[in-house]
Amino acid sequence: MNKKLISLGLALTLVLSLSACGGKQKVGGVDVVDGVTVVKVGVCGSNNEQWDTVNKLLEADKIRCEIVEFSAYNLPNEALNNGDIALNAFQHKAYMNNEIEQMNYDISVLCDTIIAPLALFSDKITDVSQLKAGDKIAVPQDATNEGRCFKILETAGVLKVDPAAGYTPELKDVTENPLDLEFVEMEAGLTANSLPDVAAAFVNGARAIENGLLIEDAIYVESVADGTDNPYINIIAARTADLKNDVFLKIAAAYQTAETAQAILDVYQGAYIPAFEY
């Protein structure tokens, strides 16, 4: 073999070895930076202060969660399924199950996190009983959360839905709408901005916080049912093949602690509620 080719091969091997020993390398779908395992966690919205507590608890294990913000709900599951992020923490179980059914994603629940009561806000009325004939109500356009809005309005006595539709009724499943309310569908992140133009708007916990809306100022708040079978419990999701990853299990354990639960209660003042035992 040509000696020049041997020398070139040795040099290339040395370069690759040095780069592998440097400050950053790819390991199991996450990054290792200066000895710390950095795990990318996809979220929607900027209210993620509880992850500061999680990261403090993970310091001893040399693990750090890097929060990656997405602008719309349809993006984090795609990124997770494609391997662009390691975990995501933005959705409830009903939403994830619908995404799996529609998009055939191979993702699963790693652990429960919070439940965020869905609330109806208005700058025109102070109680849901004040809704008038023909009023417009802004609702999230994704199937699970829009159906959730209809169920909440049924609980409030405003309309009735077909019980056969379960917890995700569609507009066609509304069997009684005596006020002839008009539902204005839009991306969930935009409902708060629609308040000047509608009688009321459903705004989820994260978006309410971002827009300075307090849960106690809502004209109606979803009653939060206890139990792990609640479809609106939020979760950390992982690719199904990664559910037994030791690093991810440590992240789940750090999230489900008394310290993280207290941070959730302190920061979000009822907009988020821990959905795990601690």
C-alpha positions as CSV (number, residue, x, y, z in Angstrom):
1,M,0.0,0.0,0.0
2,N,1.2,3.5,-0.8
3,K,2.9,5.0,2.3
4,K,1.3,8.4,1.6
5,L,-2.2,6.7,1.8
6,I,-1.2,5.1,5.1
7,S,-0.1,8.4,6.5
8,L,-3.3,10.1,5.4
9,G,-5.4,7.4,6.9
10,L,-3.5,7.7,10.3
11,A,-4.0,11.4,10.2
12,L,-7.7,11.2,9.6
13,T,-8.0,8.6,12.4
14,L,-6.2,11.0,14.7
15,V,-8.5,13.9,13.8
16,L,-11.6,11.8,14.4
17,S,-10.3,10.6,17.7
18,L,-9.5,14.1,18.9
19,S,-12.9,15.4,17.9
20,A,-14.6,12.6,19.8
21,C,-12.6,13.5,22.9
22,G,-13.6,17.2,22.6
23,G,-16.2,19.2,24.5
24,K,-19.2,17.9,22.6
25,Q,-20.2,14.7,21.0
26,K,-23.5,12.9,20.0
27,V,-24.5,10.1,22.4
28,G,-27.8,8.3,22.1
29,G,-29.8,11.1,20.5
30,V,-28.8,13.7,23.1
31,D,-25.7,15.9,23.4
32,V,-22.8,15.4,25.9
33,V,-21.2,18.8,26.6
34,D,-18.2,18.9,28.8
35,G,-19.4,15.8,30.6
36,V,-23.0,16.9,31.0
37,T,-25.7,15.0,29.2
38,V,-27.9,17.7,27.6
39,V,-31.4,16.6,26.7
40,K,-33.6,18.7,24.3
41,V,-37.1,19.0,25.5
42,G,-39.7,20.6,23.2
43,V,-42.4,22.9,24.6
44,C,-45.0,25.4,23.4
45,G,-44.9,28.8,25.1
46,S,-42.4,30.4,27.4
47,N,-43.8,29.5,30.8
48,N,-41.4,26.7,31.9
49,E,-40.0,27.8,35.2
50,Q,-40.5,24.4,36.8
51,W,-37.8,23.1,34.6
52,D,-35.3,25.2,36.5
53,T,-36.1,23.2,39.6
54,V,-35.8,19.9,37.6
55,N,-32.4,20.9,36.3
56,K,-31.2,21.7,39.8
57,L,-32.3,18.3,41.0
58,L,-30.5,16.7,38.0
59,E,-27.1,18.4,38.6
60,A,-25.8,15.6,40.7
61,D,-26.4,13.2,37.8
62,K,-24.7,15.6,35.3
63,I,-27.9,15.9,33.3
64,R,-29.5,19.1,32.0
65,C,-32.7,19.7,30.1
66,E,-32.5,22.2,27.3
67,I,-35.9,23.8,26.6
68,V,-36.7,24.1,22.9
69,E,-39.7,26.4,22.2
70,F,-42.1,25.7,19.3
71,S,-44.6,28.2,18.0
72,A,-47.5,25.9,17.3
73,Y,-48.9,22.7,18.8
74,N,-48.5,20.6,15.7
75,L,-44.7,20.9,15.7
76,P,-43.2,19.2,18.9
77,N,-44.6,15.7,18.2
78,E,-43.2,15.8,14.7
79,A,-39.8,16.9,16.0
80,L,-39.9,14.2,18.6
81,N,-40.9,11.5,16.2
82,N,-38.1,12.6,13.8
83,G,-35.4,12.6,16.5
84,D,-34.8,16.4,16.4
85,I,-35.6,16.5,20.1
86,A,-35.3,13.8,22.8
87,L,-38.5,14.6,24.8
88,N,-41.5,17.0,24.7
89,A,-43.6,18.4,27.4
90,F,-46.5,20.5,26.1
91,Q,-49.6,18.3,25.6
92,H,-52.2,16.3,27.4
93,K,-52.9,12.6,26.8
94,A,-56.0,13.3,24.6
95,Y,-54.0,15.5,22.3
96,M,-51.1,13.0,22.0
97,N,-53.4,10.1,21.3
98,N,-55.2,12.0,18.6
99,E,-51.8,13.0,17.0
100,I,-50.7,9.3,17.1
101,E,-53.9,8.3,15.4
102,Q,-53.7,11.0,12.7
103,M,-49.9,11.0,12.1
104,N,-48.9,7.5,13.1
105,Y,-46.2,8.8,15.4
106,D,-44.3,6.2,17.5
107,I,-44.3,8.1,20.8
108,S,-45.6,7.3,24.3
109,V,-46.1,8.8,27.7
110,L,-42.9,8.9,29.8
111,C,-44.6,10.4,32.9
112,D,-47.5,12.7,34.0
113,T,-46.6,16.3,34.8
114,I,-49.5,18.8,35.3
115,I,-53.1,19.5,34.6
116,A,-54.0,22.9,33.3
117,P,-57.7,23.8,33.8
118,L,-59.1,25.2,30.5
119,A,-60.8,28.5,31.3
120,L,-63.3,30.8,29.5
121,F,-62.3,34.5,29.6
122,S,-64.1,37.7,28.6
123,D,-63.6,41.4,28.7
124,K,-67.3,42.0,28.1
125,I,-69.1,39.8,30.6
126,T,-68.4,38.5,34.1
127,D,-70.3,35.2,34.2
128,V,-71.0,32.5,31.6
129,S,-74.7,33.0,32.3
130,Q,-74.5,36.4,30.7
131,L,-73.9,35.0,27.2
132,K,-76.4,36.3,24.7
133,A,-78.0,34.8,21.6
134,G,-75.6,34.8,18.6
135,D,-72.5,35.5,20.7
136,K,-69.2,34.4,19.3
137,I,-66.8,32.2,21.3
138,A,-63.2,31.6,20.3
139,V,-62.1,28.0,20.6
140,P,-58.8,26.2,19.8
141,Q,-59.1,24.6,16.4
142,D,-57.4,21.3,17.2
143,A,-59.9,18.5,17.6
144,T,-59.2,17.5,21.2
145,N,-59.2,20.9,22.7
146,E,-62.2,22.2,20.7
147,G,-64.2,19.1,21.9
148,R,-63.0,19.9,25.5
149,C,-64.5,23.4,25.1
150,F,-67.9,21.9,24.1
151,K,-67.8,19.6,27.1
152,I,-67.0,22.5,29.5
153,L,-69.9,24.5,28.1
154,E,-72.2,21.5,28.6
155,T,-71.1,21.4,32.2
156,A,-71.9,25.1,32.4
157,G,-75.4,24.5,31.2
158,V,-74.9,26.4,27.9
159,L,-75.3,23.6,25.5
160,K,-75.6,19.8,25.2
161,V,-73.5,17.3,23.2
162,D,-74.0,13.8,22.1
163,P,-72.6,11.5,24.9
164,A,-71.6,9.0,22.3
165,A,-68.9,11.4,21.2
166,G,-67.0,10.8,24.4
167,Y,-64.5,13.5,25.5
168,T,-63.7,14.8,22.0
169,P,-67.1,15.9,20.5
170,E,-67.1,17.9,17.2
171,L,-69.4,20.7,16.3
172,K,-71.7,18.3,14.6
173,D,-72.1,16.5,18.0
174,V,-73.6,19.6,19.6
175,T,-77.2,18.5,20.0
176,E,-78.6,21.6,21.7
177,N,-77.3,25.2,21.3
178,P,-80.3,27.3,22.5
179,L,-78.3,30.6,22.2
180,D,-77.2,29.8,18.7
181,L,-73.6,30.5,19.8
182,E,-71.0,30.9,17.0
183,F,-67.7,29.1,17.5
184,V,-64.7,30.8,16.0
185,E,-61.9,28.3,15.4
186,M,-58.3,29.4,15.6
187,E,-54.8,28.2,16.6
188,A,-54.8,27.8,20.4
189,G,-52.1,30.5,20.8
190,L,-54.4,33.1,19.2
191,T,-57.5,32.8,21.3
192,A,-56.4,35.3,24.0
193,N,-55.7,37.9,21.3
194,S,-59.3,37.5,20.0
195,L,-60.9,38.8,23.2
196,P,-61.7,42.2,21.8
197,D,-63.6,40.7,18.9
198,V,-65.6,37.9,20.6
199,A,-67.9,37.6,23.6
200,A,-65.6,35.1,25.2
201,A,-62.5,32.9,24.5
202,F,-61.2,29.7,25.8
203,V,-57.5,30.1,26.7
204,N,-55.3,27.3,28.0
205,G,-53.1,27.6,31.0
206,A,-49.8,28.5,29.3
207,R,-51.3,31.0,26.9
208,A,-53.3,32.6,29.7
209,I,-50.2,33.2,31.7
210,E,-48.4,34.7,28.7
211,N,-51.2,37.1,28.2
212,G,-51.6,38.2,31.8
213,L,-54.9,36.4,32.3
214,L,-55.5,35.1,35.9
215,I,-57.5,31.9,36.4
216,E,-59.5,33.7,39.1
217,D,-60.6,36.3,36.5
218,A,-62.1,33.7,34.2
219,I,-65.9,33.7,33.7
220,Y,-65.9,29.9,33.9
221,V,-63.2,27.3,34.7
222,E,-63.1,23.6,33.9
223,S,-63.6,21.3,36.9
224,V,-60.4,19.2,37.1
225,A,-61.1,15.6,37.7
226,D,-58.6,13.5,39.7
227,G,-57.2,10.2,38.6
228,T,-54.6,8.9,36.1
229,D,-57.4,8.2,33.6
230,N,-58.1,11.9,33.1
231,P,-57.4,12.5,29.4
232,Y,-56.4,16.1,30.0
233,I,-53.4,15.4,32.2
234,N,-50.3,16.8,30.6
235,I,-47.3,14.5,30.1
236,I,-43.7,14.2,29.1
237,A,-43.5,12.2,25.9
238,A,-40.7,10.2,24.5
239,R,-40.1,8.0,21.5
240,T,-41.6,4.6,22.4
241,A,-38.2,2.9,21.9
242,D,-36.6,5.3,24.4
243,L,-39.0,4.8,27.4
244,K,-36.5,2.8,29.4
245,N,-33.6,5.2,28.7
246,D,-31.9,5.7,32.1
247,V,-31.4,9.4,31.5
248,F,-35.0,10.0,30.6
249,L,-36.2,8.0,33.6
250,K,-34.0,10.2,35.9
251,I,-35.7,13.3,34.3
252,A,-39.1,11.9,34.9
253,A,-38.2,11.2,38.6
254,A,-36.8,14.7,39.1
255,Y,-40.0,16.2,37.6
256,Q,-42.3,14.1,39.9
257,T,-40.8,15.4,43.2
258,A,-42.2,17.6,46.0
259,E,-39.7,20.3,45.0
260,T,-41.0,20.5,41.5
261,A,-44.6,20.3,42.6
262,Q,-44.0,23.3,45.0
263,A,-42.4,25.3,42.2
264,I,-45.5,24.7,40.0
265,L,-47.8,25.8,42.8
266,D,-45.7,28.8,43.7
267,V,-45.2,30.1,40.1
268,Y,-48.5,29.4,38.4
269,Q,-51.0,30.0,41.2
270,G,-53.5,27.5,40.1
271,A,-53.1,27.8,36.3
272,Y,-51.0,24.6,36.5
273,I,-51.6,21.9,39.1
274,P,-49.2,19.0,39.7
275,A,-50.8,15.8,38.4
276,F,-48.6,13.3,40.3
277,E,-48.1,12.1,43.8
278,Y,-45.3,13.8,45.7
